[in-house]
C-alpha cells in the first residue's frame, strides 16, 4: 500500500515562514532591531546570544511534569523545558516539526513518526522512541489522571520500530487525531518508569524536571520565583540566556515593577492598565489573537446547576455587551459561544442565548424557583437561590465581572456570591469538583480544535479522564464530537461543527461572558518580537536583546 505523507515541509522552511508571520499591532523599535541586522548568529531566531527575561507572573505553577500539570502558570515553563513532537506552524492552522522531523500514515490505521537525531535530555541521555512510547502509554493510563489524556485518545497502541521511529496504531484517523498526538511532550523514561502511574502527579520530577527543550530547569523557590537557563547544547539554541519568572499576584504591583524597569514581561496585562503601560517609553504593548473565551463553568453535579433551565436563565440575565464595554472599553468583546469567532470551526449562524430577563424569570419559575416570601430572592422548598462562583484572587478582571453580574442577577432574584481563592487552592477545587461555578478561560488551539472540544465538552473527559471539570456531555454531544474527530469531508464536518456548537450553547454548561483581551506588555529592549498565539512561549525563541541595549541584569556570565 502506498505511504500517504502528512508532512513534506523542511523544518528550515517552517522556521523562515514563522519569522515572517508576526501578527501584533505594535512593532519593535526598528532602529533598535537594526543594530544586529548585519550579523547572523547560530541561534534559533538569528540574534546574538545573551540577556535575561524577567517575567512578572500572577500565578505560581502547580508542578512542572508535562504529564500531569494542570495550570496555565505551568504551561509556560513546561513548554520551554520540553519539546513536543510538533509545534503549531506559522499559520497556526497546522503542525510543524519539533522533536519529530516527519510523520505519515503508512496505511489506514498506522501512523509513523520519525524523531530528530542527536536530541538529548538535559542530563545527557539520548531521547529515543522508547521515551515517546512510554509517555503515550502513561498519558493514556487513567491512573495517571493526565489533563491531556484526550490528546492520545485516538491511540490504540504504540511501539518503537527503532530508536528514532515510533509506530502508532490508531483507533480513529483524521487530522485532529494526528495533530493531538503531535502535541504530546515526551518525558524521560529512564527517570520516570519506576514511578507508578497513580504516583506521577506527586512525584519529585514535578518539582525538579529534566527536559530536552530550549531551557533547562534551574531553581524554584516556592512563593518567590522560578529560574530557567538556556540549553547551550542545542545547536539552534534560543538567544535569551536566562528566564526568571517572579510570582507577583498583585497585577498593580507587577505593572509598577515593569514601569520601574525591574521586570520585562506581563503576559496578560489588564486592559484598564494599558494606558499606564503605553505611557512608558521603555514598554511596548502587543495584541495577541483572541481565541480565549472567559466563561463560567457550572458544575452539573451540583443542584440547581444540574438543570439546564437554571443554567440558561443565569446567562439570559447577564448583559454581556454591557460588561465588555464597561470593563474593557474599545477593546471589549462579548463572547456568545464557547467556540471563538476566530476559529474556522465556529459557525457564524449559530443562535446565542439572548439577554432577556423576562424569559430568564419564566425559565426559573418553570424549574420551580419563585419568590414565596416577597424578599426579592427566589426560593424553592424553603431554600434561596444562591450561586457561588470561584475565581483566582489575583485576577481583578474576573472579580469586576462577577461584581457586575451580581447586580444583574439580583434583578431576577438570584444571589451571586463571588469566592476568591489563591491559584493552587482554586485549581484543586476545580479538579476535585468542589465548586458550584468556576470562572476561567480556555485558549483554543487552532490546529487541535477537535481534541479541545473532546477535552472540554465530551463526557469521557470528566476527571480523571480529562479537564471537563463541569461535567459537560450528552449522548448527542458526545456522538457529534466523535464524528467530527474523524470526518474527512469538509462539508459534512462543517454541518457537524454547526450542530455541535449550537447544542453546546443551548446546554449552557459553559457560560461564555467575554473574550479575554490578549495584551502583552514587554520591555522595549527586546528585538525580533512577535506574538502569533496566545502563549508567549511559542515565539520567545525568536527574541533577542542587542548587546548595546542590555541592562546590568542581562549579564549572566
C-alpha positions, 0 to 999 in steps of 0.5 A: 500500500502506498505511504500517504505523507502528512508532512513534506515541509523542511523544518528550515522552511517552517522556521523562515515562514514563522519569522515572517508571520508576526501578527501584533499591532505594535512593532519593535523599535526598528532602529533598535532591531537594526543594530544586529541586522548585519550579523547572523548568529547560530541561534534559533531566531538569528540574534546574538546570544545573551540577556535575561527575561524577567517575567512578572507572573500572577500565578505560581505553577502547580508542578512542572511534569508535562504529564500531569500539570494542570495550570496555565502558570505551568504551561509556560515553563513546561513548554520551554523545558520540553519539546513536543513532537510538533509545534503549531506552524506559522499559520497556526492552522497546522503542525510543524516539526519539533522533536519529530522531523516527519510523520505519515500514515503508512496505511489506514490505521498506522501512523509513523513518526520519525524523531530528530537525531542527536536530541538529548535530555538535559542530563545527557541521555539520548531521547529515543522512541522508547521515551515517546512510547512510554509517555503515550502509554502513561498519558493514556493510563487513567491512573495517571489522571493526565489533563491531556489524556484526550490528546492520545485518545485516538491511540490504540497502541504504540511501539518503537520500530527503532530508536528514532521511529515510533509506530502508532496504531490508531483507533480513529484517523483524521487530522485532529487525531494526528495533530493531538498526538503531535502535541504530546511532550515526551518525558524521560523514561529512564527517570520516570518508569519506576514511578507508578502511574497513580504516583506521577502527579506527586512525584519529585520530577514535578518539582525538579524536571529534566527536559530536552527543550530550549531551557533547562530547569534551574531553581524554584523557590516556592512563593518567590520565583522560578529560574530557567537557563538556556540549553547551550547544547542545542545547536539552534539554541534560543538567544535569551540566556536566562528566564526568571519568572517572579510570582507577583499576584498583585497585577498593580504591583507587577505593572509598577515593577515593569514601569520601574524597569525591574521586570520585562514581561506581563503576559496578560496585562489588564486592559484598564492598565494599558494606558499606564503601560503605553505611557512608558517609553521603555514598554511596548504593548502587543495584541495577541489573537483572541481565541480565549473565551472567559466563561463560567463553568457550572458544575452539573453535579451540583443542584440547581446547576444540574438543570439546564433551565437554571443554567440558561436563565443565569446567562439570559440575565447577564448583559454581556455587551454591557460588561465588555464595554464597561470593563474593557472599553474599545477593546471589549468583546462579548463572547456568545459561544464557547467556540471563538469567532476566530476559529474556522470551526465556529459557525457564524449562524449559530443562535446565542442565548439572548439577554432577556430577563423576562424569559430568564424569570419564566425559565426559573419559575418553570424549574420551580424557583419563585419568590414565596416570601416577597424578599426579592430572592427566589426560593424553592422548598424553603431554600434561596437561590444562591450561586457561588462562583470561584475565581483566582484572587489575583485576577481583578478582571474576573472579580469586576465581572462577577461584581457586575453580574451580581447586580444583574442577577439580583434583578431576577432574584438570584444571589451571586456570591463571588469566592476568591481563592489563591491559584493552587487552592482554586485549581484543586477545587476545580479538579476535585469538583468542589465548586458550584461555578468556576470562572476561567478561560480556555485558549483554543488551539487552532490546529487541535480544535477537535481534541479541545472540544473532546477535552472540554465538552465530551463526557469521557473527559470528566476527571480523571479522564480529562479537564471537563471539570463541569461535567459537560456531555450528552449522548448527542454531544458526545456522538457529534464530537466523535464524528467530527474527530474523524470526518474527512469531508469538509462539508459534512464536518462543517454541518457537524461543527454547526450542530455541535456548537449550537447544542453546546450553547443551548446546554449552557454548561459553559457560560461564555461572558467575554473574550479575554483581551490578549495584551502583552506588555514587554520591555522595549529592549527586546528585538525580533518580537512577535506574538502569533498565539496566545502563549508567549512561549511559542515565539520567545525563541525568536527574541533577542536583546542587542548587546548595546541595549542590555541592562546590568541584569542581562549579564549572566556570565 
